[in-house]
Amino acid sequence: MSDQRDPSGMAAFSICEALLLALQDRKLLPEGEILGILRDAAATHENAQGPETERKLHMETAKLINEIIVGGNLSQRT
């Protein structure tokens, strides 16, 4: 996201990423399901409605999630 100075947002992001990695490492969720969760989250933000400023934030959020899918730790770990 463009404003990565939001400590609560970055904390939530880091915690969620760590949880997804732990679920994968412990083989509680396969990589395909984790990627599905991320794709669903991105789609939710991509399809969000509202004022232009709000939609812009949603699109930035979707972009960040899609970057995790393409080049993030989850796709590189086995």
trRosetta pair geometry for C-beta under 8 A, 3 or more apart (Angstrom, degrees):
i j d omega theta_ij theta_ji phi_ij phi_ji
1 4 5.8 142 69 -69 83 74
1 6 8.0 -22 89 25 140 119
1 9 7.3 -44 42 143 152 143
1 57 7.6 24 -144 -153 118 71
1 60 4.7 82 -128 141 72 116
1 61 6.2 9 -85 -81 110 58
1 63 8.0 134 -85 66 51 100
1 64 5.5 -36 -41 -46 69 141
2 60 5.7 -72 -9 -140 89 148
3 6 5.9 64 125 -22 99 101
4 9 7.8 -127 -137 94 49 116
4 10 6.0 81 -172 -81 78 117
6 9 3.9 38 102 22 120 117
6 10 6.2 152 83 -15 65 87
7 10 5.9 -60 -141 42 29 107
7 11 6.0 32 159 -23 66 108
8 11 5.7 -52 -144 35 30 113
8 12 6.4 31 156 -18 63 106
9 12 5.8 -55 -148 37 30 110
9 13 6.2 33 153 -21 64 107
10 13 5.4 -50 -145 36 33 116
10 14 6.3 33 156 -18 65 105
11 14 5.9 -56 -148 37 29 109
11 15 6.2 28 155 -18 64 109
12 15 5.8 -56 -145 38 29 111
12 16 6.2 27 158 -17 65 109
13 16 6.0 -60 -149 38 25 108
13 17 6.3 24 156 -17 63 109
13 64 7.9 -54 -131 149 135 139
14 17 5.8 -55 -146 38 29 111
14 18 6.2 29 156 -18 64 108
15 18 5.8 -58 -148 38 29 111
15 19 6.3 30 153 -20 64 106
16 19 5.6 -53 -147 35 31 112
16 20 6.4 30 156 -17 65 104
17 20 5.9 -55 -149 37 31 109
17 21 6.4 29 153 -16 65 108
17 68 7.3 -130 -109 -137 110 138
17 72 7.8 -122 -138 -173 117 133
17 73 7.3 89 -179 40 111 125
18 21 5.7 -56 -147 39 31 111
18 22 6.2 32 154 -20 65 107
19 22 5.7 -54 -145 36 31 111
19 23 6.4 33 155 -20 64 104
20 23 5.7 -51 -147 34 31 113
20 24 6.5 29 154 -15 63 106
20 29 7.8 -67 -149 68 65 135
20 34 5.3 115 -167 -150 105 119
20 37 7.3 -159 -115 78 120 140
20 38 7.8 57 -135 -57 159 105
20 74 6.4 -36 132 -87 121 126
21 24 5.7 -57 -149 39 32 110
21 25 6.1 33 154 -21 68 108
21 73 6.2 -9 -95 112 122 132
21 74 6.8 -126 -87 -84 74 79
21 77 7.1 68 -138 33 92 166
22 25 5.6 -51 -139 37 32 112
22 26 6.1 15 164 -4 65 111
23 26 6.4 -66 -142 47 23 98
23 28 4.6 -89 -156 66 73 109
23 29 4.4 14 150 24 117 108
23 34 6.7 156 90 -87 119 117
24 27 7.4 25 180 -78 34 35
24 28 7.8 -79 -56 45 19 73
24 29 6.3 -54 -76 75 58 82
24 30 7.6 60 -125 -160 77 18
24 31 6.0 58 -132 -83 120 68
24 34 5.7 -29 -69 -35 110 157
24 74 6.6 162 -37 -134 163 86
24 77 6.6 100 120 97 138 126
25 77 7.6 -47 -77 155 81 140
27 30 7.6 19 -152 -82 66 61
29 33 4.7 -114 -175 83 99 125
29 34 5.4 116 120 -55 121 89
30 33 5.2 94 60 8 74 100
30 34 7.3 -142 100 -3 38 90
31 34 5.6 -59 -148 39 35 111
31 35 6.1 34 155 -18 70 106
31 74 6.6 149 -143 172 91 91
31 75 7.7 109 -170 -104 125 45
31 77 8.0 -180 -99 80 120 81
31 78 7.8 -40 -50 -111 143 60
32 35 5.8 -54 -146 38 29 110
32 36 6.4 35 151 -23 62 105
33 36 5.3 -49 -149 33 35 118
33 37 6.6 42 150 -23 64 97
34 37 5.6 -46 -154 28 35 114
34 38 6.7 32 149 -14 64 103
34 74 5.8 -143 121 -156 131 137
35 38 5.6 -54 -150 39 36 111
35 39 6.2 38 151 -21 68 105
35 69 6.1 94 -144 -134 89 97
35 74 6.7 168 -74 131 79 132
35 75 7.4 74 -92 -79 118 88
36 39 5.6 -52 -142 37 32 111
36 40 6.3 34 156 -20 64 105
37 40 5.9 -56 -150 36 28 111
37 41 6.4 27 152 -18 63 107
38 41 5.6 -54 -148 36 33 112
38 42 6.3 33 154 -19 66 104
38 65 5.6 176 -172 -178 87 100
38 68 6.2 -129 -149 92 141 116
38 69 5.2 169 120 -75 137 100
38 74 7.4 176 -29 55 150 162
39 42 5.7 -53 -147 37 32 111
39 43 6.2 33 154 -20 65 107
39 69 6.7 79 -69 -100 75 148
40 43 5.7 -55 -146 37 30 112
40 44 6.5 38 153 -26 63 102
41 44 5.7 -49 -152 28 32 115
41 45 6.9 22 154 -10 62 104
41 65 5.4 -153 100 -137 107 155
42 45 6.0 -63 -157 41 34 105
42 46 6.1 33 150 -21 70 110
42 62 4.6 95 -159 -148 74 79
42 65 4.1 -159 -78 95 93 130
42 66 5.3 95 -130 -56 148 82
42 69 7.2 -52 -32 -20 148 136
43 46 5.4 -54 -139 38 34 113
43 47 6.0 16 164 -6 67 112
43 62 7.7 105 -56 -128 16 117
44 47 6.4 -71 -147 46 22 98
44 48 6.9 48 149 -57 59 90
45 48 5.5 -23 -152 -16 38 120
45 58 4.2 -175 -169 -174 80 82
45 59 7.0 172 145 -74 100 25
45 61 4.5 -132 -141 88 156 110
45 62 3.9 -165 92 -58 117 92
45 65 7.0 140 27 12 138 136
46 58 7.2 -175 -67 142 19 103
46 59 6.9 72 -112 -108 56 65
46 62 4.5 106 -59 -124 79 161
48 54 7.2 -116 136 136 123 96
48 55 6.1 -180 95 -116 96 67
48 58 3.9 -126 46 -137 141 165
49 55 7.2 -18 -148 -86 22 107
50 54 3.9 -48 111 85 131 138
50 55 5.8 177 66 -50 81 80
50 58 7.7 122 40 -17 118 135
51 54 4.8 88 60 11 78 105
51 55 7.0 -149 95 -6 37 89
52 55 5.7 -57 -143 38 31 110
52 56 6.3 37 156 -26 65 103
53 56 5.7 -49 -150 29 31 116
53 57 7.0 32 151 -16 61 101
54 57 5.8 -53 -157 33 35 111
54 58 6.6 35 147 -18 66 105
55 58 5.4 -53 -150 37 38 115
55 59 6.3 38 152 -21 69 103
56 59 5.7 -53 -148 35 31 110
56 60 6.5 33 152 -18 64 104
57 60 5.7 -53 -148 36 33 112
57 61 6.4 35 151 -20 64 105
58 61 5.6 -54 -150 36 32 114
58 62 6.3 34 152 -19 66 104
59 62 5.5 -49 -145 36 34 113
59 63 6.4 40 152 -24 64 102
60 63 5.5 -49 -149 32 32 115
60 64 6.6 35 152 -20 63 102
61 64 5.8 -53 -153 33 33 112
61 65 6.6 30 151 -16 65 105
62 65 5.7 -55 -149 38 34 110
62 66 6.2 32 154 -17 67 108
63 66 5.8 -57 -146 40 30 110
63 67 6.4 35 153 -23 64 104
64 67 5.6 -52 -151 31 31 114
64 68 6.8 34 150 -20 62 100
65 68 5.7 -51 -157 30 36 114
65 69 6.7 37 146 -20 65 102
66 69 5.4 -48 -150 32 39 115
66 70 6.3 30 156 -13 69 107
67 70 5.9 -57 -141 42 31 105
67 71 6.1 -35 -180 41 68 99
67 72 6.8 98 123 -48 62 98
68 71 7.6 -89 -129 63 15 59
68 72 3.5 21 -161 -42 57 151
68 73 7.8 -29 -159 27 84 69
68 74 6.7 49 159 18 91 114
69 72 6.5 30 -22 19 15 114
69 74 7.5 -36 -114 68 41 121
69 75 6.7 78 177 -43 40 126
70 75 7.0 -60 167 11 11 160
71 75 7.1 -73 -109 53 10 129
71 76 7.9 24 -173 -39 45 116
72 75 6.1 96 63 14 67 94
72 76 7.4 -145 109 4 37 100
73 76 5.8 -78 -148 47 35 104
73 77 5.7 24 165 -22 77 116
74 77 6.4 -59 -136 32 25 105
